[in-house]
C-alpha cells in the first residue's frame, strides 16, 4: 500500500559474518615422506623382462574369461588408475560389488583388497584373475595361461622372463605383480613440499594441508606418506 497512513517500508541490513581466521600456513611437514624400497618376495625378484611381460599382460583383454576385460579396464590412467565406475564391472558384465582402488604405491602395503585378505601382490593378482574381475575361475587358470603362452607375441616374452618355465598361473601372476610394483608415485607437489620445498604448494593448498593434518582429522584414515591406513 502507498499513501498517507501506509506502513513504512521495512528495510534490513544484510548481516555480515566476521571473516574466518585463516588457518596458519604450515611449514614443510615433518611427517615421513620417503617411501623407500618396496618389499620384494625372494621367489619373485624384479627384472626388466618380467616387468615388460607384466605390462603387456596388464593391458591384454585376452587374459579374461570373456576376452573383453583387462586389468587396465578397472585401473585406467584417466581415472588416476582407479575405477571409473562407482562399482566395478567384471567379466561377462558381472558386478564385482565394490569400487576398484588406485594402484599407486600398492607395493608398499602390507595387505590388499578392501578387507586386507591378500598379503602379497601375487596373491591379489591370482584372486582378481580367478574371481569376478576377470572371471576365469581357479580351475581354468592353467588352461588360460597356456593359451596366452602359445600366442606368438608372448612366446619370447615368457622365455626371457621365465626361462624354462613358460606360461603358467604362477608365472603370469608373478609378471603382473612385478609390473604393478613399478607403479610408484613419490614426486608430487606434496612430496616436494614434505622434503622442504616451501614453494611446492600454494597458500590455499598449504591451508588445506593444515586442515587435512589437523582439525579435519583426515589422517585418521589417510596417513602419509601413502595416504592410507592399510
N, C-alpha and C positions, 0 to 999 in steps of 0.2 A: 504494500500500500504506500501511497505517496500523499503529500499534502499535510495540512495542519493536523496535528494530533497523531501523525504516523510515528510509530516507534523508530527510534534512531537505528541506523544500520549497525549491525554488530560487526565489529572488526576484530581480528585476532592477530597477534604477532606470533609467527611460527617459532616454536621453541627450538633453540639451537643447542644441540648436545655439546658438552665440552669435548674437545678433541681428546682422543685416547692417547695416552702416553705411549710414545713409540718404544717398542722393545729395543733394548740396547743391542748394538751391533756386536755380535760375538767375535772374539778373537779366533784365529785358526784353532779348531778343536783339538783337544789332546786325546780324543778317542782313537784307538788304534785303527790305522787305515791300510796298512800294507797286508795284502792277502797272503804273501809268502808263496810257497810251493804246494800245490795240492797233493794229497796222498796218492801214490801210485801203487796198485797191487803188484806184489812180487811176480805174479804169474801173468801180468799184462803190462810190461814196460812200454813206454811210448816209443814210437818210431815213425819216421816220415811216411813209409809205405803203408803202415797201419792207419795213420791219420787220413791219408789220401783215400784209402779204401772206405773208411768210415764215413768220410764226407760224401762219397759217391752213393753209398747205401742210404744215408740220411735223406737224400733228395729223391730216391727212387721209389715210385709207386708200386713197382713190381714186388716189393718186399711185403706188401699187404695181401690179405686173402682175396680181395676183390679187384686188385690192380688199380685202385683209384685213390689210395691214401698213402702218403709217405710220412715220415717223421716231421718233415717240413710243413705238412698240411696243418699241423697244430702248433707249429713254432716258426711263424713267418717273421722275416726281418721287419716288415712294415708294421707289425704288431708288437715290436720290441722283443721278438722271438718267443712271445707267449700266445695264448689263444685269441683268435679274432672273435669267436662267439662266447657268450656267457657260459654255455655248457658245450663241451666238446662233442663232436660227432665223429664216430669211428667208422670202421669198415662196414659195408652194407647199410650205411645210414643209421647205425645203432648209436643211441646216446650213451656217452661214457659216464654221464651223471655228475660231472664236475668240470670246472674250468681248467684249461691247460696252463700251468705256470710258466714263467720265463725260465730260460736255461742258463742265463748269465751266472757264472761262478758256482754252478751246482757241484762242480768237482770238489769244492771245499766243504760241502755239507756232510754231516755225519749220518743223516737219514734223508730219504727221498720219498716222494708221493706226499699227499696232504696228510696222511696218517703216519708217515715215517716208517712204513713197513719194509722198505728196501734199504739195505745198508751200503750197497755199492752201486755204481752206475751200471755195472754188468747185470746185476740182479734187476735193476729198474728197466733196462732195455729188454730183458727177457720177458718181464711181465707185460710191458707195453706191446711187444711183438706178438705174444701169445694171446693176450687179452682182447678186450673190445676195441681198443685203439686201432690195432692192425688186424685183429680178427683171425689170426692164423690157427690158434689152438696149439697147446703143447705137443699133442700127438702128431702134429703136422710140421713142426719146426724143422726137423731133419730133411723132409722132402722139399720144403720151401728153400732151405739153404742150398741143397743140392741143385735145385732148378736154377737158382741165382748163379751158383758157381759154374754152371755149364754154359752160361751166356758168354759169347766170345769176348766181350769187353771186360768181363770180370776175371777171366782165367789168369791173365798176367798179374792182376792186382792181388788176388789171393795168393798166387805163387810167390810174389815179392814180400807180402806182409806176413804170410804164414807158410813158409817153405815146408813142403811135405805134408801139411795138414789139410789143405784145401778148404772148401766151403762147408762148414758145419755150424750148428746152432752156437757153439762155443766161440768159433772164430768170428762169426757175424756180430755177436753182441760185444765181443772184445774190440772189434774195429769201431763199432758205433760209440762205445764208451771212450775209446782213445780220441775220437773226433770231438765229442762233447767236452772232454777235459780241456780242449783248446779254447772254449768259449769263455774267455776271461774279460772282465770289464773292470779296469782299475785306473783309468786315466780320465775320468770325468772331471767336470768343474769342481765337484765336491772333493774328489780325491786330491786335486791340486791345492785346494784351499786347506784341506786337512794336513797337507805336507808343508804348509806355511805360506802359500801364495795368497796374500790378502786380497789381491785384485781378481782372483778367480771367480768370486761370487759378487753379484751386485748388492747394493744395500737392501733392497726388498728380499733378495734371496737369503741374505745373512739374517734378516729378521725372521724369515720363515724357518731357517735352521734353528734359531734360538727358540722359537715356539715348538718346533719338532722335538728338539732335545730336552726342552724344559716343561713348560706348563701344559703342552699338548700331550705329553707322556706317550708320544708315538713310538718311542724307542722300547716301550714295553713289548711290542711285537716286531719292531723293525730296528734291530740293533746293528749299528755299524760294526765292522766295515761291510758286511754282506747284506745288511738291512733286512735281516730275517732272524727270527728267534729259533729256527730249526737247529 
